[in-house]
Amino acid sequence: MIDPAHSLPLTKQAATLGISRSSIYYLPQPVSERDQALMNRLDRLHLDYPFAGARMLRDMLNQAGFNVGRKHVGTLMRKMGVAALYRKPKTTKRHPAHKIYPYLLRGLPITRANQVWAMAITYLPMARGFVYLTVVMDWYSRRVLSHRVSISMDAQFCLAALEQAIEKHGTLAIMNTDQGSQFTSLAFTRYLSDNGIQISMDGKGAWRDNVFVERLWRTVKYEHVYLHAYESTRDANSKIAHYFTFYNQRRPHSTLDRQTPDQVYFNSLPSQEAA
């Protein structure tokens, strides 16, 4: 990713990846056991009450016996990459090099696989520490096309997941993401544009615009993540991959008329592509 020996200055390398220059020199500090317990509880609370902000979550944690203040809850939420879901005023300044694209899916009939894909990032607790997960999901079939696990929320691991999905399943028409810096980075959006893929982004605070991925997070966490204490990033990646194989091939969906994502995905493809 960042190469100090490269002829391109570090500042430009960081700008291309959509990360701050200061993060290049930052040495990560281990998360305390107390903060880890707080973050794990926050993750569950956020899934159940996505509208809850730092104040409400603080009160819920206090009721559960955690002595923590609002500011620290807010700090942990930023570290986890979660925020309360509600309509917000324009209170943040966007990176001048990061273009925000319009939402293209409203009213659009989605009738086949590989017409629209979606991506997002979520936090995963482990036995010690935590990691981040990103997936590429086919909107029509809900099939998970690829995934990546990372110790940091940078643009590169999202781009790697996208490249893997395209390599395995071919190209698509529209990619839908949220407005996270990983997906608005020049490296990510340029890759989509160079491959002739239209870019769609959720409205700010409009979680329903990417609702299928939000539902996937709840499913994978309650059916798998919270039942396993991953020992390492490698262990998390391996077990998540095993779960997604089950999710795609064997888990029936009520919204898919009790079919599996694999059945819906491959049945909607032309016979030559499906083979």
Buried (B, 14 or more C-beta within 10 A) or exposed (E): EBEEEEEEEBEEBBBBBBBEBEEBEEEEEEBEEEBBEBBBBBBEBBBEBBEBBBEBBBEBBEEEEBEBEBEBBBEBBEBBBBBBBEEEEEEEEEBEEBEBBEBBBEEBEEEBBBBBBBBBBBBBBBEEBBBBBBBBBBBBBBBBBBBBBBEEBBBBBBBBBBBBBBEEBEEBBBBBBBBBBBBBBBBBBEBBEEEEBBBBBBBBBBBEBBEBBBEBBEBBBEEBBBEBEBEEBEBBBEBBEEBBEEBBEEBEBEEBEEBBBBBBBBEBBEEEEEE
